[in-house]
Amino acid sequence: MEKANIAREIETLPPEAQKQVLDFVAFLKARYPSTQPTKSARRTRLSAEPFIGMWKDREDMRDSLAWVRGLRQREWEHGA
């Protein structure tokens, strides 16, 4: 059946059957949600995100591994 003919075919059904068709369509939409992004959803380049570079001027974070080690050490000493 051609897609263009579907609406005409549905219109020829009795009102109760038309309601069943609409219910079935709603069921299918719920079961198979759209995986296509909406028009309002846009991909933003990661480099354009506002959080990128937010710690760039922090001297204490120049060496992030040392910063994390220090943070853990302080927490473990405090918690013990």
N, C-alpha and C positions, 0 to 999 in steps of 0.2 A: 504494500500500500504506500502510495506517495505521501510524503509529509504534508503536502498542501491539501490532500484529501482528508486528512485525519479530522480536522475541525468539522468539516461537512458531515462526515460519518457520525461523529459524536452528536451533532445536532439532530440527526435522524432518530436517535435513541429516545426512549421515554425519559421523563425528568428523573425518575429514581435511578435509572441506569446511568444517566449523565452525572448524577451525584456520585455514583460508585466509581466512575472513571476519574473524577476529580479527587476522590479519596485515595484511589490507587496511585495517582500521580503524586499526591502529597506523601504517601507511604514511600514510594520509590525515591523521592527527593530526600527524605529523612534517612533512608537506608544507604543511599549513595550520594553523600554530600559532594558538592562541586569542589574539584581540586584546582580549578583555574583561579588565579588571583583576580580579585576585583579590580576594576579600573582605577579605583582610588589607591590601591596598594601599589607602591612603587618600590623598586629596589634602590636602596641608597648605598653608595660606595662606602665601604667601611672607613676609609680615610676621611670621609665627610661627617662621620658621627661626632657629636659634640664631646663624647668622653675620651676620644683618641687624643693623647698628649696631655691629659689633664694633670699628670704628675711630672711633666717634663722639666719644670723649674725647681723641683724638690731635690736638694742636694742629698738628703738622707736616703733617697731612693735611687741614686745613681747605680748602686750595686744592689739589685733587688734580692738576690740570694742572701746577701749579708743582712739586709733589712729583715727578711723573713726569719732567718736564723736568730737574730737578736730579739725579735718579737716573741718567737717561741721560747727562747731561753728565759726571758723576763716572765712570761706567763707560767712556765713550768716551775720557776723558782718561787713565784708568788703563790701558786696553787699547792705546793708541797708542804 
